[in-house]
């Protein structure tokens, strides 16, 4: 069910939500959080679809904010409510804001629509303010999600994450590393239990996850990490390989394509693993599983990043 509310107010939207639930049988009971998404017009449907898919694991209310031309003399708020089959296991409220309404405190636009006594998560899937924790929307959130991969210069964006970090911040470039981190941890839990003496990380030039993986390994293993961004003709997207250097030889986890990886270890046959790149829905659902600050992420983008060899990091960014 879709209900359009042109030129409306927050109080009218709130009343409409109650009416939709009463008439259509949709209920707010069981909603575990409110997800606020600040996005642009062309990307709206993609992020709503990801939120709807994630809502099947985390029933929630989704509020989508689209800020139009703040210089528009016609100040107005247009809204749309989606429930039922158009909203997964959530209820979606889209707010299109123009004119003076877009220049005012955005917190006031969503306060009356938040679920009572439920955590608030804010997601900036594309456009991201300079310091998300200090924005009016960011201040009311338990978790704040960005995505370095959508930026025009992902490597520069991820390099600046530590400087503005506040507990509760996270980035989907970190979430995309889960499968790599799990597999590398599993390797080190198996014989011959030799210490790692060095690490090599390679990834595409548009992959901020490459830098975060290097920073995590530097922090976790306390060994030199040689990391590099590859040119598009060498590797188009995502992380390409990680090599762990030990006394018995080099353990290599490498993707020959975007769907699988080959694990090569000294004295053992090679193993091919299913290793597809994670979808937006998978990453969002994972981030919504925990509403407390991700302490490890904070340490990686601050302590781990500072431990990376500065000359090597600069050379890779200039490549």
Secondary structure, DSSP 8 states (H G I E B T S, - for coil): -EEEE-S--HHHHHHHHHHHHHHH----TT--EEEEEEE-GGGHHHHHHHHHHHHTTS-EEEEEEEE--TT-SS-EEEEEEE-GGGSTTSEEEEEEEETHHHHS-THHHHGGGS-TT-EEEEE-SS---S-GGGSTTGGG-SEEEE-GGGSTTHHHHHHTTGGG--TTEEEHHHHTTHHHHHHHHHHHTSTT-----EEEEEEETT-HHHHHHHHHHHHHH-SEEEEEEE-TTT--SSEEEEEEEETTEEEEEE-SSSSEEEEE-TTS--EEEE-----HHHHHHHHHT--S--HHHHHIIIIIHHHS-HHHHHHHHH-
